[in-house]
């Protein structure tokens, strides 16, 4: 049973009625996935679902794209700070707080294809972080390397810059203020800067991703063993090396959109059944005509 289903059954969340039984993948994200925390009381959960067929293919419901009143499309279900208490106990170690992000499979594939760092990370979490997975979720995880391409460098670098900018924030609040007062700078943002650079290095050099390979290094940053200047120096050194790696990497420059689309359609077909009335397979008729033409040519040769 998916976490969405469990929380919905407890009436802690109110997702669309079709959602709980159509979740195909859920995984723990955040510090647990990166191997820098064993505390699972706060859990970031990412995943994807497959909505009803008419949401994926609105023309089946009579909708004409761009004409008249358009029905609101479903892209994702998000809830934050959902507290799930163990019955009969209060504020015990078993109590959990969830941040949930469950995406329409089409949106999920699109973000993964763009090499959005959060989405790519969610595909490469360790197996023990996977909370719920179906045969369709397994199909996607088994093919996850196909989403990676050189564009990852630009996406991950942009996210790293963003984290570094937040690290330098001189007006932190709440838990962020506590970190700055303790270590002199925000070590949580800092470890994300290093993590993102390390991750994209693995992607460019190996064509895959291991989220926990550098966990001891990340733990040391969170402990305050690095100074803020250490982080800045690391970024500058890494950036130069990664620019060179980007040029020499054997990865594709852009995603193989046709292959990823084929995987998406395969997932949808496993979920819905035949898609004959949903999509037109371009080139199928032409391939049949070519086969017929070849057979006719062979027949003419035999007749001679």
Beta strands, then each sheet from edge to edge (+ up, - down):
strand 1: 23-28
strand 2: 42-49
strand 3: 76-84
strand 4: 96-104
strand 5: 130-133
sheet 1: 3+ 4- 2- 1+ 5-
end
